[in-house]
Amino acid sequence: MASRNSNSNSLVVPQASQALQQLKMEAAQSLGVQIPQDGYYGNVSTRDAGSLGGYITKKLVQIAEQQLSGGTR
């Protein structure tokens, strides 16, 4: 069994870690979800976690669409 702070996801571009963290904070602030200080999301409600994931996915798709269409972020 993995430790509670381990992350099985690996980034294709490790340098994107900071940008993804910023996006997560932006999503949480926009949705009014409190980000756990210790990084453990086990106590975050399923609804809040799903909202965060959905928001982040939506933003990443928007960014990709803009890049594919030649626009800038």
C-alpha positions as CSV (number, residue, x, y, z in Angstrom):
1,M,0.0,0.0,0.0
2,A,1.4,3.4,-1.0
3,S,2.0,6.1,1.6
4,R,-0.7,8.7,1.8
5,N,1.3,11.5,0.2
6,S,2.7,9.5,-2.7
7,N,1.6,10.4,-6.2
8,S,1.4,7.8,-8.9
9,N,0.9,10.3,-11.6
10,S,4.0,11.3,-13.5
11,L,4.3,14.5,-15.6
12,V,5.4,14.1,-19.2
13,V,7.1,17.5,-18.8
14,P,8.4,17.8,-15.2
15,Q,8.9,21.5,-15.6
16,A,5.1,21.9,-15.8
17,S,4.8,21.1,-12.2
18,Q,4.8,24.7,-11.0
19,A,2.2,25.7,-13.7
20,L,-0.1,22.8,-12.7
21,Q,0.2,23.8,-9.0
22,Q,-0.7,27.3,-9.9
23,L,-3.7,26.1,-11.9
24,K,-4.8,23.9,-8.9
25,M,-4.7,27.0,-6.6
26,E,-6.6,29.1,-9.1
27,A,-9.3,26.4,-9.4
28,A,-9.6,26.0,-5.6
29,Q,-9.9,29.8,-5.2
30,S,-12.5,30.1,-7.9
31,L,-14.6,27.2,-6.6
32,G,-14.1,28.2,-2.9
33,V,-12.5,24.8,-2.0
34,Q,-9.9,24.8,0.8
35,I,-6.6,23.2,-0.3
36,P,-5.2,21.0,2.5
37,Q,-1.9,22.5,3.7
38,D,-0.3,19.0,4.1
39,G,-1.2,18.0,0.5
40,Y,-3.4,15.1,1.6
41,Y,-6.8,15.2,-0.2
42,G,-8.4,12.3,1.7
43,N,-10.5,14.6,3.8
44,V,-11.7,16.7,0.8
45,S,-15.3,15.8,-0.2
46,T,-15.8,13.8,-3.4
47,R,-17.8,16.7,-4.8
48,D,-15.1,19.2,-4.2
49,A,-12.4,17.0,-5.6
50,G,-14.4,16.3,-8.7
51,S,-15.1,20.0,-9.1
52,L,-11.4,20.8,-8.9
53,G,-10.5,18.0,-11.4
54,G,-13.2,19.2,-13.8
55,Y,-12.2,22.8,-13.6
56,I,-8.5,22.0,-14.2
57,T,-9.4,19.7,-17.1
58,K,-11.6,22.4,-18.7
59,K,-8.8,25.0,-18.4
60,L,-6.2,22.6,-19.8
61,V,-8.5,21.9,-22.8
62,Q,-9.0,25.6,-23.3
63,I,-5.2,26.2,-23.3
64,A,-4.6,23.4,-25.7
65,E,-7.3,24.6,-28.1
66,Q,-5.8,28.1,-28.0
67,Q,-2.4,26.8,-28.8
68,L,-3.7,24.6,-31.6
69,S,-5.6,27.5,-33.1
70,G,-2.5,29.7,-33.0
71,G,-3.8,31.9,-30.2
72,T,-2.0,32.8,-27.0
73,R,-3.1,32.3,-23.5
